[in-house]
Amino acid sequence: MRTLGRLHDRAVATGRNAGITAGHPNRIILASNRGPLEYHFDESGRLEAEGGNGGVATALTSLVPLADFVWIASAMTDGDRRMARAGRHRVQVGDHSCQQRFVALPRRAYRRYYGVFSNPVLWFLQHGLWDSLRRADLAGQIRRSWEEGYLPANRAFARAVVDEVDSGPRPSYVMVQDYHLYMCPGYVREMAPDVILQHFLHIPWPGPDAWEKLPRDIVQSICAGLLGADVVGFQTDVSAGNFALTCRHFLRDVAIDDIEGMIARRGRVTRVRTYPVSVDVERLRSQMLSLDFARYRKHLRRLTGKHTIVRVDRLDPSKNILGGLEAFELLLCRHPELAGEAKMLAFLVPSRGSVPEFRRHATRVWQRISQINARFERADWRPIEAFAENNYMQALAGMSLYDVLLVNSLADGMNLVSKEGPIVNERDGVVVLSTEVGSHRELAEGVLSVAPTDIEGTADAMWSALTMPEDEKHRRAERLRRIIGRNDLRNWLERQSQNLSELGGEKVGAALPRRAPARAAAG
């Protein structure tokens, strides 16, 4: 579009489009619902820190070495609320440290922001699970949680971001994360017009028809809020395209350049980009040499079978755990010769226990596991070993032992398990991967693809993986390792820094420090 091109050129020339100031960002200010650490009181009342539970927090910890880093997160526990009163505080994240700051909302506002509007309303809508929302007065809950939870939470985050921008050296680069904070970029822009600001979305963005399920004024506000960012990043081209279509459908005052990936509104331009998130390959290989990894691997080896199927998921309806269990049960029925030989290790992380839909789903999962075990187990063999805990190192050790890694999500922004598994696996295991996860397009040539709702097809794919010739398994595993190694987390960060440089700054993270090799663990 020529009109959009002229607007973009004029904004760059005049510096009116936020973030067009030259200079290296001395600070990165990251805002996400979960932070790198959360705090709990032990039995004696002492405050203890634990690693944050969540894929977003895990993926983002590799940003910490890049600059003077401030991480703003929700106060989710009583311990977090205590730390919120202390203000900004330094925390250790791996080999590096950063400043962490909590946003403490009133408890009712937090419940409505997190437990109703973010989860499940946005989560279910964006993962194609809307029909699972069976709540009395759903329309009223959506309106109240938007006005009395989501908007106040996003304003509070924006005020914290701007406070950090004003209190430190310029320029600062602000990275806002995910569906909890769609309104935050617009609020920040109102208070700090010149800040360099990016919003990255970790989950899928569906087309306009899905967004029709929400009140029109809410969707318009969400789109306008995101367009307060200089760059809006998505996991896949499909999500990026759907975002542009949604803005075109719900906002009258936008000009969209689909070729250049730019959306103009009210005198400013937002770039729409795709950044498929990945894993830190170097860090994963270092963790494989740790004593903890070796200890868990030794323990889990005793639980494996001649054929071992592994899955690692949050207890989340979008992960389709029930469908995977049904496919495994069908596999055992069709191939009775697997009795005593096939095992499934299921590492299931409790998730969003305050949300009724998630609690009901978790109950159904555990019931189904018990039913399958009761049907097939014998004195010396239980088909499913399940672990209900947030234990990342144990899950990594489990993935090192798979013959089949099952990832059959109904929808996923990316799914890092599908990328972690091939890096840590020691058996040339085969990945059975849903076509509906963001990583599928990237990994398709090395995996066995399945439609997540096709139970028979998933069972057949697992059988094909278990009976695949060793040389083909090796070729597929090597192919995945090359793809993931080439497009690792550093590449993800550097692509974003390149787009930052287009706004007038210099690259952030182009020279991520390399880690020293870890010492080999005994055993």
FENWO-V117112 format. One record per backbone hydrogen bond with DSSP energy under -1.0 kcal/mol. CO is the residue of the C=O (numbers start at 1). NH is the residue of the N-H. If there is no record, write none. Layout:
BEGIN
CO:NH
CO:NH
END
This chain:
BEGIN
1:5
2:6
3:7
4:8
5:9
6:10
7:11
8:12
9:13
10:14
11:15
26:68
27:173
28:70
29:175
30:72
31:177
33:74
36:52
38:50
40:48
42:45
46:42
48:40
50:38
54:58
55:59
56:60
60:63
61:64
63:66
68:28
69:99
70:30
71:101
72:32
73:103
77:81
78:82
79:83
80:84
81:85
84:87
89:100
91:98
93:96
96:93
98:91
99:71
100:89
101:73
103:75
106:110
107:111
108:112
109:113
110:114
111:115
112:117
113:118
114:119
116:121
117:122
118:123
120:124
121:125
122:126
124:129
125:128
129:132
130:133
132:134
137:141
138:142
139:143
140:144
141:145
142:146
143:147
144:148
145:150
146:151
149:153
150:154
151:155
152:156
153:157
154:158
155:159
156:160
157:161
158:162
159:163
160:164
161:165
162:166
163:167
171:26
172:196
173:29
174:198
175:31
176:200
178:181
183:187
184:188
185:189
186:190
187:191
188:192
192:195
196:174
197:230
197:231
198:176
199:233
200:178
207:210
207:211
208:212
210:213
211:214
215:219
216:220
217:221
218:222
219:223
220:224
221:225
222:226
223:227
225:228
226:229
230:271
231:199
232:273
233:201
234:275
236:240
237:241
238:242
239:243
240:244
241:245
242:246
243:247
244:248
245:249
246:250
247:251
255:264
257:261
257:262
261:272
262:257
263:270
264:255
265:268
268:265
270:263
271:232
273:234
279:281
279:489
280:284
281:285
282:286
283:287
284:288
286:289
287:290
290:294
291:295
292:296
293:297
294:298
295:299
296:300
297:301
300:303
307:343
308:403
308:404
309:345
310:406
311:347
313:349
314:316
316:319
317:320
318:410
318:411
320:324
321:325
322:326
323:327
324:328
325:329
326:330
327:331
328:332
329:333
330:334
331:335
335:338
336:339
338:341
338:342
341:307
343:309
344:385
345:311
346:387
347:313
349:315
352:355
355:359
356:360
357:361
358:362
359:363
360:364
361:365
362:366
363:367
364:368
365:369
366:370
367:371
368:372
369:373
370:374
371:375
372:376
373:377
378:381
381:378
383:344
385:346
387:348
389:391
391:395
392:396
393:397
394:398
395:399
396:400
398:401
400:426
403:430
404:310
405:432
407:434
412:438
414:439
416:419
416:420
417:421
420:424
421:425
430:405
431:448
432:407
433:450
434:437
436:412
437:440
439:443
440:444
443:446
448:433
450:435
451:454
453:455
454:458
455:459
456:460
457:461
458:462
459:463
460:464
461:465
462:466
463:467
469:473
470:474
471:475
472:476
473:477
474:478
475:479
476:480
477:481
478:482
479:483
480:484
481:485
482:486
483:487
488:492
489:493
490:494
491:495
492:496
493:497
494:498
495:499
496:500
497:501
498:502
500:503
500:505
501:504
END
